[in-house]
Amino acid sequence: MNASATTARCDYPFAKELITNTRGQVSKVILGYRHYRQLLELVEDAGLDRAMKAAAQEKPLTRRQALQALDEP
């Protein structure tokens, strides 16, 4: 691992290994499975949070409107 990759490693605390290009720039990060799953869960949670905030701005439908919306193609 070259000096720039060693410095970059500090920026990637979950990385098991960093793969650099010929200029020494990080091009790929290898994670352990447990850390991958943790990061995936964080991304999914962030997406759910955005969806919930967007839905909070919507006007609720009546039961009739909701049933009509389900019947529409």
C-alpha positions in Angstrom: 0.0 0.0 0.0 1.5 3.3 -1.0 1.6 6.5 1.1 -1.5 8.1 -0.4 -3.5 4.9 0.0 -2.4 4.7 3.7 -3.6 8.3 4.2 -6.8 7.5 2.4 -7.4 4.5 4.6 -8.1 6.9 7.5 -11.1 8.1 5.4 -12.5 4.6 5.1 -12.7 3.2 8.7 -14.7 0.1 7.7 -12.4 -0.9 4.8 -10.6 -4.2 4.9 -8.6 -3.2 1.8 -8.3 -0.3 -0.5 -7.5 -0.7 -4.2 -5.8 2.2 -5.8 -5.2 3.2 -9.4 -1.8 4.0 -11.0 -2.0 7.5 -9.5 -2.5 6.2 -6.0 -6.2 7.3 -5.8 -8.6 4.9 -4.2 -10.7 3.3 -6.8 -12.3 0.4 -4.9 -13.0 -0.4 -1.2 -13.3 -3.9 0.1 -15.6 -4.3 3.1 -16.2 -7.2 5.4 -19.7 -8.7 5.1 -20.8 -7.4 8.5 -19.8 -3.8 7.7 -21.4 -4.1 4.3 -24.7 -5.2 5.9 -24.5 -2.3 8.4 -23.9 0.3 5.6 -26.7 -1.2 3.5 -29.1 -0.9 6.5 -28.1 2.7 7.0 -28.8 3.5 3.3 -32.2 1.7 3.5 -33.1 3.6 6.7 -32.1 6.9 5.0 -34.4 6.1 2.1 -37.2 5.1 4.3 -36.8 8.4 6.3 -37.0 10.4 3.0 -40.1 8.6 1.9 -41.8 9.1 5.3 -41.0 12.8 5.2 -42.4 13.1 1.7 -45.5 11.2 2.7 -46.0 13.4 5.7 -46.5 16.3 3.3 -49.3 14.5 1.4 -53.0 15.1 2.2 -54.6 11.8 3.5 -57.2 10.1 1.3 -60.6 9.2 2.5 -61.4 5.5 2.4 -63.4 5.9 -0.7 -60.6 7.8 -2.5 -58.1 5.2 -1.4 -60.2 2.3 -2.8 -60.7 4.2 -6.0 -57.0 4.8 -6.4 -56.4 1.0 -5.9 -58.9 0.2 -8.7 -57.3 2.6 -11.2 -54.9 1.0 -13.7 
